[in-house]
Amino acid sequence: METLNSLADGFVIALTWQNLLLALLGCFLGTIMGALPGLGPSNGVAILIPLAFTLGLGATPSLILLTSVYYGAMYGGRISSILLNIPGDEPAMMTCLDGYPMAQQGRAGEALSLSGIASFVGAFIATWGLILLAPQLVKIALLFGPAEYFALFTLAFATLGGVASTNQAKTAFAAAIGIGLAMVGVDTQTGVPRFTFGEVHLYDGIDFLVAIVGLFALSEVFIFLENKHGSSDAAGKKVVIGRLMPSWAVLKQCTPTMLRTSFLGFLAGVLPGAGASLGSFISYSMEKRLVDKEGTFGKGDPRGVAAPEAGNNAAAGGALVPMLALGVPGSGTTAVLLAVLLSLNITPGPLLFSQQPDVVWGLIAALFIANFMLLALNIPMIGIFTRVLLVPPRILMPIVAMVSFVGIYGISGSSFDLQVMIAFGVAGWVLRKLDVPLVPVILGTLLGNAMENNLRRAITIDNGDWFALIDSPLSLTLWAIAITGFLLPIIIGKVFKRRMKMSRDQESSTTD
């Protein structure tokens, strides 16, 4: 009952004209970001962070805008998957398998509408899961001491690559870079400057937002400049939408699929490092084994569209659970959202629900509102979103660069921050060329200081005894999960990636 009362208070906060307009704007822009191949939710949120801060929004309105972008981008990823057979982001890869064959059969409108409904169901169930599970995790988190928090942060780094990781060594290298960047600035315990090289601007450390916008948004611009792609991949391709709404028989057939894969995707999202990609893959694979008796999956079966979309959107909602309850992001995009929270002087974790309930419950209520808005937007406005695919990158990328520069300068008013952002943009471009993931760099920058402080406290409390880090059942459990999470991709990651690729190749070959 207390939870429902808190949710009702959240709706009072969210149901203002400003917050509703921000949710609508976030949903619209997020869907466009998700539809454009290569951008995805992490880049979409990173690009629009400067907008939220330039507008001078408070904590709750900023989070409503950016989480709406997050949900919108998860919806939008299916558009290019279905119409062009080009995934908007990695979680949307599995949607290509049956979505594109449906489009080739002249049923693109049905596939887009059905995937929108499946996305709604997945996100709706995940938001309820967030309401029910996050407060329970908070109670467990209150048992944490410095040693347990250090183990928890280690777990976050160890599992960040996820089961779908291509190279755990590169993930560890990226995390080490991030932790190194977190050490820049004045040491909070000794007051001694570290790695500032005499630059006064670095005494306060590196601004999270500058790093994020540089690594994600500007590096995307540099990649474009390198490739000099003057036109969109969609140029010249004629898209036939066909009938807009699927029949009741199709909806009835897909409803059990949506419900099953929503629960499965939510669990994948809550697990550290699993994320929406794994949620999408497991949902499709399980549903194929369960219901594909006639071998129709991969040939335009509507259930093959509904399963991955419900799964990956449920996983996106599930990833918010550990971020809000423990302060540990469950996915790349929630790592970016964590940076936003910290920049707003909001510390996610067990005390967030008691000390700033208006922020948490206003955000959760806004997720419900954004989900209904996305359902309303994504079906009647399919024609508009498909036209977005025709926008050439030579027009899009200068806009991204302009928003980045104007937004960061508007936040800090410092030309030094612009130089740092450019440096991070170049670094992000180099790391992407080397196939090094960017999210661990951000996570290291975000959590590095907290990790170091908890390590120092744990050792100090036990008078320098390093065994303090493993002297409780909870910390031992977290260390065991961290070690397993790091080794698992090395053991089974290649098998997972191979199967994922094989299933794509097999299904696409049957449609050719």
C-alpha positions in Angstrom: 0.0 0.0 0.0 2.9 2.3 0.8 4.4 1.7 -2.6 1.1 2.6 -4.3 0.8 5.8 -2.3 4.4 6.7 -3.3 3.5 6.0 -6.9 0.4 8.2 -6.7 2.7 11.0 -5.3 5.0 10.4 -8.3 2.1 10.9 -10.7 1.3 14.2 -9.0 4.9 15.3 -9.7 5.0 14.0 -13.3 1.5 15.2 -14.4 2.5 18.9 -14.9 2.5 20.6 -18.3 6.2 21.0 -18.2 7.0 17.4 -17.4 4.4 16.1 -19.9 5.9 18.2 -22.7 9.4 17.1 -21.8 8.3 13.4 -21.8 6.7 13.9 -25.2 9.8 15.7 -26.6 12.1 12.9 -25.2 9.9 10.2 -26.7 9.9 11.8 -30.1 13.7 12.6 -30.2 14.5 9.2 -28.6 12.6 7.3 -31.3 14.4 9.3 -34.0 17.8 8.6 -32.4 17.0 4.9 -32.1 15.8 4.7 -35.7 19.1 6.1 -37.1 21.5 3.2 -37.5 24.6 3.4 -35.3 23.3 5.9 -32.7 21.3 3.8 -30.3 20.2 4.7 -26.7 23.6 5.4 -25.2 24.5 8.0 -27.9 21.0 9.4 -28.0 21.0 10.2 -24.2 24.6 11.5 -24.3 23.8 13.8 -27.3 20.8 15.3 -25.5 22.4 15.8 -22.0 23.6 19.3 -22.9 20.1 20.2 -24.0 18.6 19.2 -20.6 21.3 21.3 -18.7 21.1 24.3 -21.1 17.4 24.6 -20.6 18.1 25.0 -16.8 15.8 22.1 -15.9 15.6 20.8 -12.3 16.6 17.2 -11.3 13.2 15.6 -11.9 12.4 17.3 -15.3 16.0 16.5 -16.6 15.6 12.8 -15.7 12.1 12.7 -17.2 13.5 14.1 -20.5 16.5 11.8 -20.6 14.7 8.5 -19.5 12.0 9.3 -22.1 14.8 9.5 -24.7 16.1 6.2 -23.4 12.8 4.4 -23.7 12.2 6.1 -27.1 15.5 5.0 -28.5 14.8 1.4 -27.4 11.5 1.7 -29.4 13.1 3.3 -32.4 15.8 0.7 -32.9 13.3 -1.6 -34.5 12.4 0.8 -37.4 15.6 0.4 -39.4 15.8 -3.3 -38.5 12.4 -4.0 -40.0 12.6 -1.6 -43.0 16.3 -1.9 -44.0 17.6 -5.0 -42.3 20.1 -2.7 -40.5 19.8 -2.8 -36.7 19.4 0.6 -35.1 21.4 -0.8 -32.2 22.7 -4.2 -31.0 19.5 -5.2 -29.1 17.5 -4.7 -32.3 19.6 -7.3 -34.2 17.2 -10.2 -33.5 14.2 -8.1 -34.8 15.8 -8.2 -38.3 15.3 -12.0 -38.5 11.5 -11.8 -38.9 10.9 -8.1 -39.2 12.7 -7.7 -42.5 11.0 -10.7 -44.2 7.6 -9.2 -43.1 8.6 -5.9 -44.8 9.6 -7.8 -48.0 6.2 -9.4 -48.0 4.5 -6.0 -47.9 3.7 -6.2 -44.2 6.1 -3.5 -42.9 3.3 -1.5 -41.3 2.1 -4.6 -39.4 5.6 -5.4 -38.3 6.2 -1.9 -37.1 2.9 -1.7 -35.2 3.3 -5.1 -33.7 6.8 -4.4 -32.6 5.6 -1.1 -31.1 2.9 -3.0 -29.1 5.5 -5.6 -28.0 7.8 -2.8 -26.9 5.0 -1.3 -24.9 4.2 -4.5 -23.1 7.8 -5.2 -22.3 8.5 -1.7 -20.9 5.1 -1.7 -19.0 5.9 -5.0 -17.2 9.5 -3.9 -16.6 8.3 -0.6 -15.0 6.1 -2.6 -12.6 9.0 -4.9 -11.9 11.1 -1.8 -11.1 8.4 -0.6 -8.6 8.2 -4.0 -6.8 11.9 -5.0 -6.9 13.9 -1.8 -6.3 12.5 -1.2 -2.8 13.4 -4.8 -1.8 17.0 -4.3 -3.2 17.2 -1.1 -1.1 16.6 -3.2 2.1 19.4 -5.5 1.2 21.7 -2.6 0.3 21.3 -1.2 3.8 23.4 -4.1 5.0 26.4 -2.9 2.9 29.5 -1.6 4.5 32.7 -0.2 2.8 34.0 -3.6 2.0 30.7 -4.7 0.4 30.5 -1.6 -1.7 34.0 -2.1 -2.9 33.1 -5.6 -3.9 29.9 -4.4 -5.6 31.8 -1.8 -7.7 34.3 -4.5 -8.7 31.3 -6.7 -9.7 30.0 -3.8 -11.8 33.3 -3.6 -13.7 33.8 -7.3 -14.0 30.4 -8.0 -15.5 30.2 -4.8 -17.7 31.3 -6.6 -20.8 28.4 -9.0 -20.4 28.0 -12.4 -21.9 28.0 -10.9 -25.4 31.5 -9.3 -24.9 33.9 -9.8 -27.7 37.1 -9.2 -25.7 37.2 -9.1 -21.9 40.8 -7.8 -21.9 39.7 -4.7 -23.8 36.8 -4.2 -21.4 39.3 -4.4 -18.4 41.6 -2.0 -20.2 38.8 0.5 -20.8 37.8 0.3 -17.1 41.4 0.9 -16.0 41.4 4.1 -18.2 38.2 5.2 -16.5 39.5 4.6 -13.0 42.7 6.4 -13.9 40.7 9.4 -15.1 38.7 9.4 -11.8 42.0 9.9 -9.9 42.6 13.3 -11.6 42.0 16.2 -9.2 42.6 16.9 -5.5 42.7 13.8 -3.3 39.7 14.1 -0.9 41.6 12.6 2.0 45.0 14.2 1.7 44.2 17.4 -0.2 47.1 16.7 -2.6 46.6 17.3 -6.3 47.0 14.2 -8.5 47.7 14.0 -12.2 46.7 17.7 -12.7 50.1 18.6 -14.2 49.7 22.1 -12.7 46.4 22.8 -14.6 44.1 24.6 -12.1 41.0 23.6 -14.1 41.7 19.9 -13.3 41.7 20.4 -9.5 38.0 19.6 -9.4 38.5 16.5 -11.5 37.1 15.7 -14.9 33.5 16.6 -15.5 31.4 13.5 -16.2 29.2 15.2 -18.8 32.1 16.6 -20.8 33.7 13.1 -20.9 30.4 11.5 -21.9 29.5 14.0 -24.7 33.0 13.8 -26.1 33.3 10.0 -26.0 29.9 9.3 -27.4 28.6 12.2 -29.5 31.9 13.8 -30.8 33.5 10.4 -31.6 30.5 9.7 -33.8 31.1 12.9 -35.7 34.8 11.9 -36.1 33.9 8.5 -37.4 31.6 10.2 -40.0 34.4 12.6 -41.0 36.7 9.7 -41.5 34.3 7.7 -43.6 32.9 10.7 -45.4 29.6 9.1 -46.0 27.6 11.7 -47.8 24.3 9.9 -48.0 22.2 7.7 -45.8 22.2 4.0 -46.2 18.4 4.3 -46.7 18.8 6.5 -49.8 17.2 5.1 -52.8 15.4 2.4 -51.0 11.6 2.5 -51.5 9.8 1.4 -48.4 6.3 0.0 -48.7 4.4 0.2 -45.4 1.3 -1.6 -46.4 -1.5 -2.3 -43.8 -0.8 -0.4 -40.6 -2.4 -2.5 -37.9 -2.0 -6.3 -37.4 -5.3 -8.3 -37.2 -6.8 -9.4 -33.9 -5.8 -13.0 -34.7 -2.2 -12.0 -35.0 -2.4 -10.0 -31.8 -4.0 -12.9 -30.0 -1.3 -15.2 -31.3 1.5 -12.9 -30.1 0.1 -12.0 -26.6 1.5 -15.1 -24.8 4.8 -14.5 -26.5 5.0 -10.9 -25.4 4.2 -11.8 -21.8 6.7 -14.6 -21.5 9.5 -12.7 -23.1 8.8 -9.5 -21.1 9.5 -11.4 -17.8 12.6 -13.1 -19.3 13.9 -9.8 -20.6 13.3 -8.0 -17.3 15.4 -10.7 -15.5 18.2 -10.3 -18.0 18.1 -6.5 -17.5 18.4 -6.8 -13.7 21.4 -9.1 -13.9 24.6 -7.1 -14.0 26.2 -7.0 -17.4 23.5 -9.0 -19.2 21.6 -6.1 -20.7 19.1 -5.7 -23.6 21.2 -7.6 -26.1 21.1 -10.8 -24.1 17.5 -10.2 -23.2 16.6 -9.9 -26.9 18.6 -13.0 -27.9 17.3 -15.3 -25.1 13.7 -14.1 -25.7 13.9 -14.9 -29.4 15.7 -18.3 -28.9 13.4 -19.5 -26.2 10.3 -18.5 -28.1 11.6 -20.2 -31.3 12.1 -23.5 -29.4 8.8 -23.2 -27.6 6.3 -22.3 -30.4 8.0 -22.7 -33.8 6.6 -26.1 -34.6 6.2 -25.4 -38.4 9.6 -23.7 -39.0 8.1 -20.3 -39.7 10.6 -18.2 -37.6 13.0 -16.4 -39.8 10.4 -16.2 -42.6 8.2 -13.4 -41.4 6.6 -14.9 -38.3 5.0 -12.1 -36.2 6.0 -13.9 -33.0 9.6 -13.5 -34.1 9.1 -9.7 -34.1 7.2 -9.6 -30.9 9.6 -11.7 -28.8 12.9 -9.8 -29.2 11.1 -6.4 -29.0 9.3 -7.2 -25.7 12.5 -8.8 -24.4 14.9 -5.9 -25.1 12.5 -3.2 -23.9 11.8 -5.2 -20.7 15.6 -5.5 -20.2 16.0 -1.7 -20.6 13.5 -1.2 -17.7 15.2 -3.9 -15.7 18.6 -2.2 -16.0 17.2 0.8 -14.0 16.6 -1.4 -10.9 20.3 -1.8 -9.8 21.1 1.8 -10.9 18.4 3.3 -8.7 18.6 0.9 -5.8 22.4 0.2 -5.6 24.0 3.0 -7.6 25.4 0.4 -10.0 24.3 0.7 -13.7 22.9 -2.4 -15.3 23.7 -1.3 -18.9 25.6 1.3 -20.9 22.7 3.7 -21.1 22.1 3.5 -17.4 25.8 4.3 -16.9 25.2 7.6 -18.8 22.0 8.2 -16.7 24.1 7.6 -13.5 26.4 10.4 -14.6 23.4 12.7 -15.0 22.2 11.9 -11.5 25.7 12.5 -10.0 25.9 15.8 -11.9 22.6 16.9 -10.3 24.0 16.1 -6.9 21.8 13.0 -6.6 23.5 9.9 -5.3 21.6 6.7 -6.3 21.5 3.9 -3.8 19.6 2.8 -0.7 19.1 6.3 0.7 17.7 7.7 -2.5 14.2 6.3 -1.9 14.0 7.7 1.6 15.9 11.1 1.1 14.6 12.1 -2.3 11.4 10.1 -3.0 10.0 12.9 -5.2 12.9 12.3 -7.7 12.5 8.5 -7.7 8.7 8.2 -7.8 8.4 11.2 -10.2 10.8 9.4 -12.6 8.9 6.0 -12.3 5.5 7.7 -12.9 7.1 9.5 -15.9 8.2 6.1 -17.3 4.5 4.9 -17.4 3.5 8.2 -19.1 6.3 8.0 -21.6 5.4 4.4 -22.4 1.9 5.3 -23.3 3.1 8.3 -25.3 5.5 6.1 -27.2 2.6 3.7 -28.1 0.5 6.6 -29.2 3.4 8.1 -31.3 4.8 5.0 -32.8 1.7 3.7 -34.6 0.1 6.7 -36.3 3.5 8.4 -36.9 5.2 5.4 -38.6 5.4 7.4 -41.9 7.3 10.3 -40.3 9.8 8.0 -38.5 10.5 6.1 -41.7 11.3 9.3 -43.5 14.0 10.0 -40.8 16.0 7.2 -42.2 16.4 9.2 -45.4 18.2 12.1 -43.6 21.8 12.0 -44.8 24.6 11.9 -42.2 26.2 15.0 -43.7 23.2 17.0 -42.4 22.8 15.0 -39.1 26.4 15.1 -37.9 26.9 18.9 -37.9 23.7 19.2 -35.8 25.1 16.7 -33.3 28.4 18.6 -33.2 26.6 22.0 -32.7 24.4 20.6 -29.9 27.5 19.2 -28.2 29.5 22.4 -28.3 26.7 24.8 -27.5 25.4 22.6 -24.7 28.7 22.0 -22.9 29.6 25.7 -23.2 26.2 26.6 -21.9 26.6 24.3 -18.9 30.1 25.4 -17.8 30.9 28.6 -19.7 34.5 27.4 -19.9 36.5 27.1 -23.1 38.8 24.6 -21.3 35.9 22.2 -21.0 35.4 22.4 -24.8 39.1 21.5 -25.3 38.7 18.5 -22.9 35.5 17.5 -24.8 37.4 17.5 -28.1 40.2 15.5 -26.5 37.7 12.9 -25.3 36.1 12.9 -28.8 39.5 12.1 -30.3 40.1 9.4 -27.6 36.7 7.9 -28.2 37.4 7.8 -32.0 40.7 6.0 -31.4 39.2 3.6 -28.9 36.4 2.7 -31.3 38.9 2.1 -34.1 40.6 -0.3 -31.7 37.3 -1.9 -30.9 37.7 -0.9 -27.2 34.2 -0.4 -25.5 33.5 3.2 -24.3 31.0 2.4 -21.5 33.7 1.0 -19.1 35.7 4.2 -19.4 32.6 6.2 -18.3 31.8 3.8 -15.5 35.4 4.0 -14.2 35.2 7.8 -14.3 31.9 7.7 -12.4 32.7 5.1 -9.8 36.4 5.4 -9.4 36.4 7.9 -6.5 33.7 6.0 -4.6 35.5 2.7 -5.2 38.8 4.2 -3.9 37.1 5.8 -0.8 35.4 2.6 0.2 38.6 0.6 -0.2 40.4 3.1 2.1 37.6 3.0 4.7 37.4 -0.8 4.7 41.2 -1.1 5.2 41.3 1.7 7.8 38.5 0.2 9.9 40.5 -3.1 10.2 43.8 -1.3 10.9 45.3 -2.1 7.5 44.1 -5.7 7.2 43.4 -6.4 3.6 41.3 -9.5 4.6 38.7 -7.0 5.6 37.5 -7.1 2.0 36.4 -10.7 2.2 35.5 -11.1 5.9 31.7 -11.2 5.5 29.3 -13.6 3.7 27.9 -10.8 1.6 31.2 -9.5 0.3 32.3 -13.1 -0.4 29.2 -13.7 -2.4 29.7 -10.5 -4.4 33.4 -11.4 -5.1 32.3 -14.9 -6.3 29.7 -13.3 -8.7 32.3 -10.8 -9.9 34.9 -13.5 -10.7 32.2 -15.7 -12.4 30.9 -12.7 -14.4 34.3 -11.9 -15.6 35.3 -15.4 -16.6 32.0 -16.5 -18.1 32.3 -14.5 -21.3 35.8 -15.9 -21.8 34.4 -19.4 -21.4 31.1 -19.2 -23.2 31.2 -15.7 -24.9 32.6 -17.0 -28.2 29.9 -19.8 -28.3 27.2 -17.2 -27.6 28.4 -14.8 -30.3 28.8 -17.7 -32.8 25.3 -18.9 -32.1 23.9 -15.4 -32.4 25.7 -14.9 -35.8 24.7 -18.4 -37.0 21.1 -17.8 -36.2 21.2 -14.5 -38.1 23.0 -16.0 -41.1 20.6 -19.0 -41.3 17.5 -16.9 -41.0 18.7 -14.3 -43.5 19.8 -17.0 -46.0 16.3 -18.5 -45.9 14.8 -15.1 -46.8 17.1 -14.4 -49.8 
